Amino acid sequence: MAIIAAVLVLFSLLLPLVAVFSVSQRVVGTADAAALAAADVAVGIRSGSPCEAAATVAVANTARLHGCLVDGSTATVRVTASVLGFEVSAQATAGRPPGESAVHAGRTGGTG
């Protein structure tokens, strides 16, 4: 009986950690996607406001856009979500690679 009680106590202690880890992984992915959406708008691939695009992605993934900074074609966002009373946040940056001009953006190669 003591073994069962110990297993239950251990399980009850580990379950919140697993929940926080799971949400933190989701928030990292959401930050990446939000930064990519903002960068797409910043470079002209999509229309609209870069930070509004990032916020839309964050909300669609049950998170909040906590910060958004656009510098030229680069967007940096911070996304947060709550789990079990904890705030989990992640930051991501996306944009055109350094040194790549607008003329070469999106080019996949070829001779023509």
C-alpha positions in Angstrom: 0.0 0.0 0.0 2.9 2.4 0.8 4.3 1.8 -2.7 1.0 2.7 -4.3 0.9 5.9 -2.2 4.5 6.8 -3.1 3.8 6.3 -6.8 0.7 8.5 -6.6 2.6 11.2 -4.8 5.4 11.0 -7.4 2.9 11.1 -10.2 1.1 14.1 -8.7 4.4 16.0 -8.5 5.5 15.2 -12.0 2.2 15.9 -13.8 2.4 19.7 -13.4 6.0 19.6 -14.7 5.0 17.7 -17.8 2.1 20.2 -18.3 4.5 23.2 -18.1 7.0 21.5 -20.4 4.3 20.7 -22.9 3.0 24.3 -23.0 6.6 25.7 -23.2 7.2 23.6 -26.3 3.9 24.9 -27.8 4.9 28.5 -26.9 8.3 28.1 -28.6 6.6 26.9 -31.8 4.0 29.7 -31.6 6.8 32.3 -31.2 8.5 30.9 -34.3 5.3 30.9 -36.4 4.4 34.4 -35.2 7.9 35.8 -36.1 7.7 34.2 -39.5 4.2 35.7 -40.1 5.5 39.2 -39.0 8.6 38.8 -41.3 6.4 37.8 -44.2 4.5 41.1 -43.9 7.7 43.1 -43.3 9.3 41.9 -46.6 6.0 42.3 -48.5 5.1 38.6 -49.0 1.8 39.3 -47.2 -0.1 42.5 -46.7 -1.0 44.1 -43.4 0.7 45.0 -40.2 3.6 42.7 -39.1 2.7 42.8 -35.4 -1.0 42.2 -36.2 0.0 39.2 -38.2 2.1 37.9 -35.3 -0.8 38.6 -32.8 -3.2 36.6 -35.0 -0.9 33.6 -35.0 -0.3 33.8 -31.3 -4.1 34.0 -30.5 -4.8 31.1 -32.9 -2.3 29.0 -30.8 -3.9 30.0 -27.5 -1.1 32.4 -26.6 -0.6 36.2 -26.4 1.8 38.5 -28.2 3.7 40.1 -25.5 6.1 42.1 -27.7 6.8 42.8 -31.3 9.7 44.7 -32.9 10.2 45.1 -36.6 13.5 46.4 -37.9 13.5 46.5 -41.7 12.8 43.0 -42.9 13.5 41.4 -39.5 10.8 40.7 -36.9 11.4 39.8 -33.3 8.4 38.7 -31.2 7.8 37.5 -27.6 4.8 35.2 -27.0 3.4 34.1 -23.6 0.9 31.6 -22.3 -0.3 30.6 -18.9 -0.3 27.1 -17.4 -1.1 26.2 -13.9 -0.6 29.8 -12.7 2.8 30.1 -14.4 3.6 32.4 -17.3 5.6 30.6 -20.1 7.2 32.8 -22.7 9.4 32.4 -25.8 11.1 34.8 -28.1 11.8 34.3 -31.8 13.3 36.3 -34.7 12.7 35.8 -38.4 13.6 37.8 -41.5 15.6 37.9 -44.6 19.1 36.3 -44.1 21.9 38.8 -43.7 23.4 40.0 -46.9 20.4 38.8 -49.1 19.0 41.6 -51.2 15.3 42.0 -52.1 16.2 41.0 -55.7 17.4 37.6 -54.6 14.7 36.9 -52.0 12.6 33.9 -52.9 14.8 32.8 -55.7 15.1 29.0 -55.8 17.8 28.7 -58.5 17.7 27.7 -62.1 19.1 29.3 -65.2 16.1 31.2 -66.5 
